[in-house]
Amino acid sequence: MKDRQACTIPLLLAFIAALGLAILGLACRRENESPPATLAGEDSLTEIRRTRRKQVVERDGEQIGGEYDVVSRPIHSPAGDSIAFPARTGNRWQVIRDGEPVGGDYDAVGRPVFSADGTSIAFPAEQGGEWFVVKDGERASDGYVQVSDVAINRDGTSLAFAGWDQRGCVVVQDGEPLTAHLDIDDIDELRYDPEGRLPVYRAVVGDEQFIVRGGEPITDRYPRIQTWTIAPDGETLALVATIDDKEVLIMGGRHLGEPFLAYYAGPLAFSPDSKRVAMPIKTVDGWHITVDGVPKDGPIEADLITQIVFCPGGADLAYAARSGDQWFVVKGDTRLDGRYDSVTGLRNSEDGTALVFAAAQRGTNIVVREPW
């Protein structure tokens, strides 16, 4: 009996040691995993890689900037020719654009945004407990308790953001408060309208939500607005709002389709001519794709559907979906062959002939082009 115990205990200890090494190895692999690549333009990939416990940003294999302790996910200018990302060295944060710091170093920074023409960049920053906006390297606002949702118009000539002080929340455009008369509790998803004249955002007052353009509400008030977007024509607004405990798709002030019960709805995608709108929704029987409020496909075997886009002619759709830990893309009525660890940046090519996206496959990031 003693001999059996003497044999069993070392074996048990060896098993525990092996299990510990396996767990440690798994943890190290996970720690060294990089986030998904982002697509710049149509055929360029930007990735975050680890090197000697540091992080670097690479575009098509070429390092952008230096080595940092922490790097947040890069963003690209709309044309894809400029890259920016927050980076931390020690306890100081910077925003790096094309390898060079924008402004100084700060206690904290928020996510940067580009103007549509790529000429300007802005971000929230915190120094000594005070938050403010930095635009093109210069301080561009008063100080606030918190700043979020920074936006720049198309040519970089107008700046808007949400700021919080002791009086509450206010949206500021070019130094002038727009919403002091609305007593807003919170705002999110601030952006400029496609014409670049006025900021548009979702506002929360008490238990009600509504969309505001400039300083004036442009929708009714609802218990909840799940998702919303503005059409390419710059005027038509689409949103999913809760009415009588059901979700309703509203486009241009008109209710489309029937009210529905959904755990999740969105994102919304307009056709290029601004006349149709599509979105994924998750109901009790699974995921569906709807067009103008009418189910087109479903239930679809997926755990998540995102990144929906119309083809350039508006007659067909594509979307990215995840089943288990694998992502796939559906184009029209066809599920494409590839199975991926991630899919990002689903879009149409500039010439409108192909669907383009970035994908990770067995640790390698690739650009996928599929003809329409």
C-alpha positions in Angstrom: 0.0 0.0 0.0 2.8 2.4 0.9 4.6 1.5 -2.4 1.4 2.3 -4.4 1.1 5.7 -2.6 4.8 6.4 -3.2 4.3 5.8 -6.9 0.9 7.6 -7.1 2.0 10.9 -5.4 4.9 11.6 -7.8 2.7 10.8 -10.8 0.0 13.1 -9.4 2.6 15.9 -8.9 3.9 15.4 -12.4 0.4 15.6 -13.8 -0.3 18.8 -11.8 3.0 20.3 -13.0 2.3 19.4 -16.7 -1.2 20.9 -16.3 0.3 24.0 -14.9 2.7 24.3 -17.8 -0.1 23.8 -20.3 -2.2 26.5 -18.7 0.8 28.8 -18.5 1.6 28.1 -22.2 -2.1 28.8 -23.1 -1.9 32.1 -21.1 1.3 33.1 -22.8 -0.2 32.3 -26.3 -3.3 34.4 -25.5 -1.1 37.2 -24.1 0.9 37.2 -27.3 -2.2 37.2 -29.6 -2.6 40.4 -31.5 -5.9 42.1 -32.2 -7.4 41.7 -35.6 -5.8 43.7 -38.4 -7.6 46.8 -39.8 -8.1 47.5 -43.5 -6.7 50.7 -44.9 -8.0 51.5 -48.3 -8.6 48.3 -50.3 -5.4 46.3 -50.1 -3.4 47.5 -47.1 -3.3 46.0 -43.6 -2.4 47.6 -40.3 -1.5 45.3 -37.4 -0.4 45.5 -33.8 2.5 43.1 -33.0 4.4 42.3 -29.8 8.1 42.5 -29.5 10.1 41.9 -26.3 7.1 42.8 -24.1 6.5 45.9 -26.2 3.9 46.6 -28.9 4.5 48.0 -32.3 2.2 49.0 -35.2 3.0 47.8 -38.7 1.4 48.6 -42.0 2.1 46.0 -44.6 5.1 44.8 -42.6 6.6 48.3 -42.1 6.8 49.6 -38.5 5.0 52.9 -37.8 6.5 54.9 -34.9 8.4 53.3 -32.1 7.8 50.6 -29.4 5.2 51.2 -26.8 4.0 49.5 -23.6 0.4 49.6 -24.8 -1.1 50.4 -28.2 -4.8 50.9 -28.8 -6.4 49.9 -32.1 -5.3 52.1 -35.0 -7.7 54.1 -37.1 -7.2 55.3 -40.7 -8.2 58.4 -42.5 -11.1 57.7 -44.9 -8.8 57.5 -47.9 -6.6 55.1 -45.9 -3.4 57.1 -46.4 -2.9 58.2 -42.8 -2.8 56.1 -39.6 -3.3 57.2 -36.0 -3.4 55.3 -32.7 -3.2 56.0 -28.9 0.0 54.6 -27.3 1.3 54.5 -23.7 4.9 54.5 -22.5 5.2 54.3 -18.8 2.3 56.2 -17.4 2.1 58.8 -20.2 -0.2 58.6 -23.3 0.3 60.0 -26.8 -1.6 59.9 -30.0 0.7 58.9 -32.8 0.0 59.9 -36.4 2.0 58.3 -39.2 4.8 57.7 -36.7 4.9 61.1 -35.0 3.2 62.4 -31.8 0.3 64.7 -32.2 0.5 67.4 -29.5 2.2 66.4 -26.3 2.0 63.5 -23.8 -1.0 63.3 -21.4 -2.3 61.5 -18.4 -4.9 59.8 -20.7 -6.3 60.2 -24.2 -9.4 59.1 -26.0 -9.9 57.6 -29.4 -8.8 60.0 -32.2 -11.0 60.9 -35.2 -10.1 62.1 -38.7 -11.9 64.6 -40.8 -13.3 63.1 -44.0 -10.6 64.6 -46.2 -7.9 63.3 -43.8 -6.3 66.7 -43.2 -7.3 67.1 -39.5 -7.2 64.9 -36.5 -8.7 65.5 -33.0 -9.0 63.6 -29.7 -10.0 64.0 -26.1 -7.1 64.3 -23.6 -6.7 64.5 -19.8 -4.1 66.4 -17.9 -4.1 66.9 -14.1 -7.8 65.8 -13.8 -9.0 68.2 -16.6 -10.3 66.9 -19.9 -10.1 68.9 -23.2 -9.9 68.5 -26.9 -6.7 68.5 -28.9 -7.0 69.3 -32.7 -4.1 69.0 -35.0 -1.7 69.1 -32.0 -3.2 72.2 -30.3 -5.6 72.5 -27.4 -8.9 73.4 -28.9 -11.4 73.6 -26.0 -12.0 74.7 -22.4 -11.6 72.2 -19.6 -14.3 69.7 -18.5 -14.8 67.0 -16.0 -15.1 64.6 -19.0 -15.0 64.9 -22.8 -16.2 62.3 -25.3 -17.6 61.8 -28.8 -15.3 64.2 -30.6 -16.2 64.8 -34.3 -14.7 66.9 -37.1 -16.6 67.9 -40.2 -15.5 67.0 -43.8 -12.8 69.5 -44.4 -11.6 69.9 -40.8 -13.0 73.5 -40.4 -15.6 72.6 -37.6 -15.1 70.7 -34.4 -17.8 69.3 -32.1 -17.7 67.3 -28.9 -19.7 66.4 -25.7 -18.4 67.8 -22.5 -19.4 67.3 -18.9 -19.1 69.8 -16.1 -20.8 70.5 -12.7 -24.0 71.6 -14.6 -24.2 68.4 -16.7 -23.7 67.5 -20.3 -23.4 69.9 -23.2 -22.6 69.5 -26.9 -20.2 72.2 -28.1 -19.5 73.2 -31.7 -16.6 75.5 -32.5 -16.6 76.8 -28.9 -20.4 77.5 -28.7 -22.7 75.3 -26.6 -25.6 73.9 -28.6 -27.7 72.0 -26.0 -27.8 74.0 -22.8 -31.6 74.4 -23.2 -32.2 70.7 -23.5 -31.0 69.6 -20.1 -29.4 66.5 -21.6 -28.2 63.7 -19.2 -26.1 61.9 -21.8 -25.2 61.8 -25.5 -23.5 59.3 -27.7 -22.7 58.5 -31.3 -21.9 62.1 -32.2 -21.0 62.7 -35.8 -21.4 65.4 -38.5 -24.1 65.1 -41.0 -22.8 64.1 -44.4 -22.8 67.7 -45.6 -20.5 68.6 -42.7 -22.6 71.4 -41.4 -24.1 70.3 -38.1 -23.3 67.5 -35.5 -26.0 64.8 -35.1 -26.2 62.6 -32.0 -28.4 60.5 -29.8 -29.5 62.4 -26.6 -30.8 60.9 -23.3 -33.1 62.9 -21.0 -34.4 60.9 -18.1 -36.0 57.8 -19.5 -36.3 59.1 -23.1 -34.0 59.1 -26.1 -34.1 61.1 -29.3 -31.9 62.3 -32.1 -30.6 65.9 -32.2 -29.2 67.8 -35.1 -27.3 70.9 -34.1 -29.2 72.0 -31.0 -32.7 70.9 -32.1 -34.4 67.5 -31.8 -35.3 65.9 -35.1 -37.2 62.8 -33.9 -39.9 62.0 -31.4 -38.8 60.8 -27.9 -38.7 57.0 -27.3 -37.9 54.8 -24.4 -35.0 53.4 -26.4 -33.3 53.9 -29.7 -31.3 50.7 -30.4 -29.5 52.0 -33.5 -29.6 54.8 -36.0 -27.8 56.2 -39.1 -28.1 58.9 -41.7 -28.4 58.0 -45.4 -25.8 59.0 -48.0 -28.2 61.8 -49.2 -27.5 63.6 -45.9 -31.2 64.0 -45.0 -32.9 60.7 -44.6 -32.6 59.3 -41.0 -33.3 55.7 -40.1 -33.6 54.3 -36.6 -34.9 51.4 -34.5 -37.0 52.6 -31.6 -39.0 51.0 -28.9 -42.7 51.7 -29.1 -45.2 49.9 -26.9 -42.5 47.3 -25.8 -41.7 46.4 -29.4 -39.1 47.5 -31.8 -40.1 49.6 -34.9 -37.9 50.5 -37.9 -38.5 54.2 -38.9 -37.0 55.7 -42.0 -37.7 59.3 -43.0 -40.4 59.5 -40.4 -42.3 56.4 -41.8 -42.7 53.1 -40.0 -41.4 50.2 -42.2 -42.6 46.6 -41.8 -44.2 45.3 -38.6 -43.2 46.0 -35.0 -41.0 43.1 -33.8 -39.5 41.7 -30.6 -35.7 41.5 -30.8 -32.9 40.9 -28.5 -30.6 42.9 -30.8 -31.0 45.0 -33.9 -28.5 46.7 -36.2 -26.3 48.0 -37.5 -28.3 49.8 -40.2 -27.1 50.0 -43.8 -28.5 52.2 -46.5 -28.4 51.4 -50.2 -26.3 53.8 -52.2 -29.4 55.7 -53.5 -30.7 56.2 -49.9 -34.0 54.5 -50.7 -33.6 51.2 -48.9 -32.3 50.2 -45.5 -31.2 46.8 -44.2 -30.1 45.4 -40.8 -29.6 42.1 -39.0 -31.9 41.4 -36.0 -31.9 38.6 -33.4 -35.3 37.3 -32.4 -36.4 34.4 -30.3 -35.9 32.0 -33.3 -32.5 33.3 -34.3 -30.9 35.8 -36.6 -32.6 37.4 -39.6 -31.6 39.9 -42.3 -34.4 42.5 -42.9 -34.7 44.9 -45.8 -37.1 47.9 -45.3 -38.4 46.1 -42.2 -39.3 42.9 -44.0 -37.3 39.7 -43.2 -35.2 38.6 -46.2 -33.2 35.7 -44.8 -33.5 33.6 -41.7 -33.3 32.1 -39.3 -29.6 32.1 -40.0 -27.2 29.7 -38.3 -25.0 32.2 -36.5 -24.2 33.5 -33.1 -23.6 37.1 -34.3 -24.1 39.1 -37.5 -22.3 42.4 -38.2 -21.0 44.6 -40.9 -23.8 44.5 -43.4 -23.4 46.4 -46.7 -25.4 46.8 -49.9 -23.7 46.1 -53.2 -23.1 49.3 -55.3 -26.3 48.8 -57.4 -28.4 48.2 -54.2 -29.9 45.0 -55.4 -27.9 42.6 -53.2 -26.4 42.5 -49.7 -23.3 41.1 -47.9 -22.7 40.6 -44.2 -20.2 39.1 -41.8 -21.3 36.5 -39.3 -19.7 34.4 -36.5 -20.6 30.8 -35.6 -18.7 29.5 -32.6 -15.2 30.9 -32.9 -15.2 31.0 -36.7 -16.3 34.0 -38.9 -17.7 33.8 -42.4 -19.1 36.1 -45.0 -22.3 35.8 -47.0 -22.6 37.7 -50.3 -26.0 37.7 -51.9 -27.3 34.2 -51.4 -23.9 32.6 -51.3 -21.9 31.7 -48.2 -18.3 32.2 -49.2 -15.8 29.4 -48.7 -13.4 31.0 -46.2 -13.5 30.4 -42.5 -11.7 33.0 -40.4 -10.7 33.9 -36.9 -11.9 37.4 -37.5 -13.5 39.6 -40.2 -13.2 43.4 -40.2 -13.7 46.3 -42.6 -16.4 44.8 -44.8 -16.9 47.3 -47.7 -17.2 47.7 -51.4 -14.1 48.4 -53.5 -13.8 51.9 -54.9 -14.7 50.8 -58.4 -17.7 48.9 -57.1 -16.7 45.6 -58.7 -15.8 43.7 -55.5 -16.5 43.1 -51.9 -13.4 43.7 -49.7 -12.5 42.8 -46.1 -9.7 42.0 -43.8 -9.5 38.6 -42.2 -7.3 36.5 -39.8 -6.7 32.9 -40.7 -4.5 30.7 -38.5 -2.6 33.6 -37.2 -2.1 35.3 -40.6 -3.9 38.5 -41.6 -5.0 38.7 -45.2 -7.1 41.0 -47.5 -10.0 39.2 -49.3 -11.6 40.5 -52.5 -14.7 38.8 -53.8 -16.2 40.0 -57.1 -19.9 41.0 -56.9 
